[in-house]
Amino acid sequence: MNGDITLLTLFLLGFFGGGHCAGMCGGLSGAFALQLPPHINRFGLIILMNLGRISSYVFIGALMGLLGQTGMLLDETRSVQLVLFAAANILLLLLGLYLAGISAAASKIEALGRPVWKRLNPLLGRLLPIRSVPACFGVGLLWGWLPCGLVYSASLYALGSGSAAQGGLYLLAFALGTLPNLLAMGFFAAGLKNILQNKKIRFAAGMLVAAWALWQLAGLVRTLV
């Protein structure tokens, strides 16, 4: 896998997945922002909350990369990486079709993370409403574990990287792609959510994600034949 192309792929996945983010995380982002204590700088707290979310993504990426590294030491590295690369892009294709409103198959994948979220959700309840700076960061950390097909797709890339450092970098690229949309949702929740959930915008973004996945799968096929 070309590292630079993968970083770009994951950044674009996060960015063009804005419509999905608006549905999955937009409500949370807006709700969290409304609960911020008025006596503390609102802009700084929204940034801090997203830093917590990004920290969880990077941890997930590093963990997946470490797991991949361990597994690849026991098997053919190249073969495992190719399989994971193909799986990541197939999931990416399904997510693109889901964003475009063509297929809901990818939404079922998000159910895989619900057992983990069920255990973390009570912790989130203890931190709400947000009353302090540490609580704000803690909410962001827990937010990063919300079941999300986009995160799962990025995690497969991290697993295939075979390196904790590279896996963390991959999820950082994805997180930075999501940042503009979710920061904006914190400040302009209602207006931006309506834009990102516009059917034409979601369709265009979804088709771009699907096309990118197909392009990468076609490149994989070319390397094998």
Secondary structure by P-SEA (a helix, b strand, c coil): ccaaaaaaaaaaaaaaaaaaaaaacaaaaaaaaaaccccccaaaaaaaaaaaaaaaaaaaaaaaaaaaaaaaaaccaaaaaaaaaaaaaaaaaaaaaaaacccaaaaaaaccaaaaaaaaaaaaaaacccccaaaaaaaaaaaaacccaaaaaaaaaaaacccaaaaaaaaaaaaaaaaaaaaaaacccaaaaaaaacaaaaaaaaaaaaaaaaaaaaaaaaaac
